[in-house]
């Protein structure tokens, strides 16, 4: 008979599921980069002609102001081109995100079922996994965290790109930069727009995955008591997410984290103890170079090693009307001032009993062990 999986192995399975999602996101990001690269090449000529014309006018002694430059035909042509190109890209990004969200929602339901079944095998418990209704999954796709359509956010990209280019041109004129430097800064401004598009894509795909996970958890609240925050124990993980790794949360609490966060949630069965290494414990055993990569500065690492701060002191929480209350990494100054909002490494006894929240009874311990296939919704053989 195979040995039951440990909680550490189940945690790693959740990380593996997350990595597969990120791999798919990376492919989507590469398509966004390629789309912007094609647009950059189309805009290159207008940017070059515009900046060179400004430089020639300045060389003849003319007074060059931003308002003067904005009247140049090439500038007007460039702005129209930016609006057209970024509008086109926004449509592609929207389609890509919706496709990725649809796949992420399907994967979240399947992954949650697998993790619940693994937890049941580990605890030698009886479970019956309940599949999330199709209508509940379909309602997740195409919307932001605040419930507004995804398209509304993407529609802002063309205007933001035009303004960023105008700002870069104004800065170049004000500082007296040459044509090459000004053109480079204008291209970099468009690159910032590309980064924003990729951030939206990653954030909204992960949000759909987490939302489907949360709804599946609550669909199975008769067998679950909460969920565990899962983050990679690696130098690429931010201090806030690493500190949150291993924290336990109620079923009615959604996972909220910073843009581009890669964390996911692991289900916690009723009566199951949390027996995994938390982020703070892992961080304390790492060499200084890894700690610096995570915290971002030598000052932060020194403060930590001098005992002035703990990793958990770097956990902050924002209050955004659009994004909710995501956790994020605080600056060293704020961490030293103890302005963090770390929720604590809770234990199951700290969580409200599910029957208190939903008025239901836990399953009887004499129920025979039944493991349900998360994809087919039928008992596993």
C-alpha positions in Angstrom: 0.0 0.0 0.0 1.5 3.4 -0.9 2.6 5.7 1.9 0.1 8.6 2.5 1.4 11.9 1.2 2.8 14.3 3.8 1.6 17.9 4.2 4.9 19.1 2.9 4.4 17.0 -0.3 0.8 18.3 -0.7 2.2 21.9 -0.3 4.7 21.1 -3.0 2.0 19.8 -5.2 0.2 23.1 -4.8 3.4 24.9 -5.8 3.7 22.7 -8.9 0.2 23.5 -9.9 1.0 27.2 -9.5 4.2 26.8 -11.6 2.2 25.2 -14.4 -0.1 28.2 -14.4 2.8 30.6 -14.5 4.4 28.7 -17.4 1.2 29.3 -19.4 1.2 32.9 -18.3 4.8 33.3 -19.6 3.7 32.1 -23.0 0.9 34.8 -22.9 3.5 37.4 -21.9 5.7 36.5 -24.8 2.8 37.2 -27.2 2.2 40.6 -25.6 5.9 41.4 -26.0 5.9 40.4 -29.6 2.8 42.5 -30.3 4.4 45.6 -28.8 7.7 44.9 -30.6 5.8 45.0 -33.9 4.2 48.3 -33.0 7.5 49.8 -31.9 8.9 49.1 -35.3 6.0 50.8 -36.9 6.4 53.9 -34.7 10.2 54.0 -35.0 10.2 56.2 -38.1 7.8 58.8 -36.8 9.8 59.0 -33.5 13.1 59.4 -35.3 11.8 62.1 -37.7 10.2 64.0 -34.9 13.2 64.1 -32.6 15.6 64.9 -35.3 13.4 67.8 -36.5 13.4 69.2 -32.9 17.2 68.9 -32.7 17.7 70.7 -36.1 15.4 73.5 -35.0 17.3 73.9 -31.7 20.6 74.0 -33.6 19.4 77.0 -35.6 18.7 78.9 -32.4 15.0 78.5 -32.3 13.3 78.4 -28.9 11.8 74.9 -28.5 9.0 74.4 -26.1 6.8 71.3 -25.5 3.8 73.2 -27.0 5.9 74.0 -30.1 6.8 70.3 -30.5 3.2 69.2 -30.0 2.1 71.2 -33.1 4.5 69.4 -35.4 2.7 67.2 -37.9 4.9 64.2 -37.1 3.9 64.4 -33.4 0.2 64.4 -34.3 0.8 61.5 -36.7 2.7 59.6 -33.9 -0.1 60.1 -31.4 -2.7 58.8 -33.9 -0.5 55.9 -34.6 0.0 55.2 -30.9 -3.8 55.3 -30.3 -4.4 52.9 -33.2 -1.6 50.4 -32.4 -2.3 50.2 -28.6 -6.0 49.9 -29.2 -5.3 47.0 -31.4 -3.0 45.4 -28.9 -5.5 46.0 -26.1 -8.0 43.9 -28.0 -5.5 41.1 -28.4 -4.6 41.3 -24.7 -8.2 41.1 -23.7 -8.8 38.1 -25.8 -5.6 36.5 -24.5 -6.6 37.2 -20.8 -10.1 35.7 -21.3 -8.6 32.6 -22.8 -6.1 32.3 -20.0 -8.8 33.0 -17.3 -11.0 30.3 -18.8 -8.2 27.8 -18.6 -7.2 28.9 -15.1 -10.7 28.5 -13.7 -10.9 25.0 -15.1 -7.5 24.2 -13.8 -8.3 25.7 -10.3 -11.3 23.4 -9.9 -9.4 20.3 -11.0 -6.3 21.2 -8.8 -8.5 21.9 -5.8 -10.1 18.5 -6.1 -6.7 16.8 -6.4 -5.4 18.7 -3.3 -8.5 17.8 -1.2 -8.1 14.2 -2.2 -4.4 14.2 -1.3 -5.2 15.8 2.1 -7.8 13.0 2.6 -5.3 10.3 1.8 -2.8 12.0 4.2 -5.3 12.2 7.0 -7.0 8.8 6.1 -10.3 10.7 6.1 -13.5 10.3 4.3 -14.3 13.0 1.7 -16.7 13.5 -1.1 -15.6 16.3 -3.4 -18.3 18.6 -4.7 -17.8 20.0 -8.2 -18.3 23.8 -8.7 -21.4 24.4 -11.0 -20.5 25.5 -14.5 -22.4 28.8 -14.1 -20.3 29.7 -11.1 -17.1 29.3 -13.1 -18.3 31.2 -16.2 -19.2 34.3 -14.1 -15.5 34.7 -13.1 -14.1 35.2 -16.6 -13.7 38.8 -17.9 -14.1 40.7 -14.7 -11.7 42.5 -12.4 -11.4 42.2 -8.6 -14.0 45.0 -8.1 -16.5 43.4 -10.5 -16.0 45.8 -13.3 -15.4 44.5 -16.9 -11.8 43.7 -17.8 -12.2 45.7 -21.0 -12.7 48.9 -19.0 -9.2 48.7 -17.7 -7.6 47.7 -20.9 -9.4 50.6 -22.7 -7.2 53.0 -20.7 -4.0 51.7 -22.2 -4.0 53.8 -25.5 -4.5 57.0 -23.6 -1.9 56.1 -21.0 0.6 55.3 -23.8 0.0 58.6 -25.6 0.4 60.5 -22.3 3.6 58.6 -21.4 5.1 59.5 -24.8 4.1 63.1 -24.5 5.7 63.2 -21.0 8.9 61.7 -22.3 9.1 64.2 -25.2 8.4 67.1 -22.7 11.2 65.8 -20.5 13.6 65.6 -23.4 12.9 69.1 -24.5 13.1 70.6 -21.0 16.4 68.9 -20.3 17.8 69.7 -23.7 18.4 66.0 -24.6 19.6 65.1 -28.1 17.5 63.3 -30.6 18.8 59.8 -29.8 18.2 60.2 -26.0 14.8 61.6 -26.4 13.8 58.9 -28.9 15.1 56.2 -26.5 13.1 57.7 -23.6 9.9 57.8 -25.8 10.4 54.1 -26.7 11.0 53.3 -23.0 7.7 55.1 -22.2 5.9 52.7 -24.6 7.8 49.9 -22.9 6.2 50.9 -19.6 2.8 50.6 -21.2 3.7 47.1 -22.3 4.7 46.2 -18.7 1.4 47.4 -17.5 -0.4 45.2 -20.1 1.6 42.2 -18.9 0.8 43.1 -15.2 -2.9 43.2 -16.0 -2.7 39.8 -17.8 -0.8 38.1 -15.0 -2.8 39.6 -12.2 -6.2 38.9 -13.7 -5.3 35.3 -14.7 -4.2 34.6 -11.1 -7.3 36.4 -9.7 -9.5 34.1 -11.8 -7.6 31.0 -10.5 -7.9 32.2 -6.9 -11.6 33.1 -7.2 -12.4 29.7 -8.7 -10.4 28.1 -5.9 -12.2 30.1 -3.2 -15.6 29.2 -4.7 -14.6 25.5 -4.8 -13.5 25.7 -1.2 -16.8 27.0 -0.1 -18.6 24.5 -2.3 -16.9 21.9 -0.1 -17.2 23.6 3.3 -18.7 20.5 4.8 -15.2 18.9 4.7 -12.9 22.0 4.9 -12.1 24.3 7.8 -9.9 26.8 6.0 -7.0 27.3 3.6 -3.3 27.7 3.8 -1.3 30.4 2.0 1.2 28.8 -0.5 4.3 30.6 -1.7 7.5 29.4 -3.2 10.4 29.2 -0.9 12.8 30.9 -3.2 14.9 34.1 -3.6 12.4 35.3 -6.3 9.5 35.5 -3.7 8.9 38.9 -2.1 9.2 39.3 1.6 5.5 39.7 2.2 4.5 36.6 0.3 7.2 34.6 1.9 6.1 35.7 5.4 2.5 34.8 4.5 3.5 31.2 3.4 2.0 28.8 5.9 -0.6 31.2 7.4 -4.0 29.7 7.8 -7.2 31.5 6.8 -11.0 31.1 7.1 -13.0 29.9 4.1 -14.8 33.2 3.9 -11.5 35.1 3.4 -10.3 35.5 -0.1 -6.6 35.6 -1.0 -5.6 39.2 -1.7 -2.1 40.0 -2.8 -0.1 42.5 -4.8 -0.1 42.7 -8.6 1.8 39.9 -10.4 1.7 37.8 -7.2 2.2 34.1 -7.8 0.8 32.7 -4.6 -2.1 30.2 -4.3 -4.2 28.6 -1.6 -4.1 25.0 -0.3 -7.3 23.5 1.2 -7.3 22.5 4.9 -9.5 19.6 6.0 -11.6 19.7 9.1 -9.5 18.5 12.1 -6.3 18.6 10.1 -3.3 20.1 11.8 -0.9 22.4 10.0 2.4 20.7 9.9 4.5 22.5 7.3 7.5 24.9 7.5 6.3 28.5 7.4 8.0 31.3 5.4 9.6 32.9 8.5 11.3 29.7 9.5 12.7 29.1 6.0 13.9 32.7 5.7 15.8 32.5 9.0 18.0 29.7 7.6 19.0 31.4 4.4 22.4 33.0 3.6 22.6 36.8 3.5 22.6 37.0 -0.3 19.3 35.1 -0.5 17.8 37.3 2.2 18.9 40.4 0.4 17.4 39.2 -2.9 14.1 38.8 -1.0 14.1 42.0 1.1 15.7 44.1 -1.6 18.5 45.9 0.3 21.5 45.4 2.6 19.9 47.8 5.0 16.9 45.5 5.4 19.1 42.5 5.8 21.2 44.2 8.5 18.1 45.3 10.4 16.8 41.7 10.3 20.1 40.1 11.4 20.5 42.7 14.1 17.1 41.6 15.5 15.5 45.0 14.9 12.8 43.5 12.5 11.4 40.1 11.7 10.3 38.9 8.3 6.7 39.2 9.3 7.2 43.0 10.0 7.6 43.5 6.2 3.9 42.4 5.6 1.8 45.5 4.7 -1.7 45.8 3.5 -3.2 48.3 1.2 -6.7 49.6 1.0 -7.6 50.2 -2.6 -11.2 50.9 -4.0 -10.3 48.9 -7.1 -8.0 46.1 -5.9 -9.4 45.5 -2.3 -6.9 45.0 0.5 -3.9 43.2 -1.0 -0.9 42.3 1.0 2.4 43.7 -0.1 6.0 44.2 1.1 6.6 47.2 3.3 9.7 49.4 3.1 12.4 48.9 5.7 11.5 52.2 7.3 7.9 51.1 7.8 8.9 47.7 9.0 11.2 49.2 11.6 8.3 51.4 12.7 6.2 48.2 13.1 3.5 49.4 10.6 3.0 45.9 9.3 -0.3 44.0 9.1 0.8 40.4 9.4 -2.2 38.2 10.4 -0.2 35.7 12.3 0.5 32.0 11.8 -2.9 30.8 12.8 -3.9 27.3 13.7 -7.1 25.5 13.0 -8.3 26.3 16.5 -8.1 30.0 15.8 -10.5 29.7 12.8 -14.2 30.1 13.2 -15.8 26.6 13.0 -17.4 26.1 9.6 -20.8 25.2 11.2 -20.8 28.6 13.0 -20.4 30.3 9.7 -22.7 28.3 7.6 -24.9 26.4 10.0 -23.9 22.9 8.8 -22.8 19.7 10.5 -19.4 18.0 9.8 -19.5 14.6 8.2 -19.6 11.6 10.4 -16.3 9.9 11.0 -17.8 6.5 10.2 -18.4 7.5 6.6 -16.4 5.2 4.3 -13.5 6.7 2.5 -14.5 7.8 -1.0 -12.1 9.8 -3.2 -13.9 11.6 -6.0 -12.1 12.3 -9.3 -12.0 16.2 -9.5 -12.4 16.2 -13.3 -15.0 13.5 -13.9 -16.9 14.0 -10.6 -17.1 10.2 -10.0 -15.5 7.9 -7.4 -11.9 7.1 -8.2 -11.0 3.5 -8.8 
